[in-house]
């Protein structure tokens, strides 16, 4: 027996309409089911504002932001309106400082987290001169930058007493699938097992009529 299942969204005008196609079954004994799933248009961001990590601009950004925090006057917060005004002023200051020191970059699949301003400087220098010595200097800068970046990453892992595998997603606690039974979510392994047991073993204690097997023709061949 073949059972076709289609999970739809109840009371939804777009996700609760299906079509049965009896002409598509050909030699099969069951008809095909189809549903049209609407896909919303998605905006993909290609640019973003950023500040290079461990750069002079980052240090200056943190310094000015710290100064703003120190100068916030919280001695006379008498009502909610005054508190909202302080929070709005702080948010505006953060936005202005961020716009002052950040720059727009293109989001690319080839973007490298270890790339810094020194790499950009030497690359621009080589592109302008096309000299072999400038190319060698650029490659040297890239090599040193990579070593420094990954040495810092290794030191970070060591300081946090992690193993390298702790950075992998599969080492984290796995989440149970989003399964509900009688409108109640299954949050424990025992609940999930109980739900699966009730759903798929309902005929466990039912009697089975095996006489129907006698109606199946069969032949015996010998070689």
Secondary structure, DSSP 8 states (H G I E B T S, - for coil): ---------TT-TTTS--EEEGGG-TTSSS-EEE------------EEEE--TTSHHHHHHHHHHHHHHHT---TT--SHHHHHHHHHHHHHHHHHHHHHH-EEEE--TT--TT--HHHHHHHHHHHHH--HHHHHHHHHHHHHHHHHHHHHHHHHHHHTT--GGGGSGGGS-------EETTEE--SHHHHHHHHHHHH-TTTTS---GGGGGGS-------
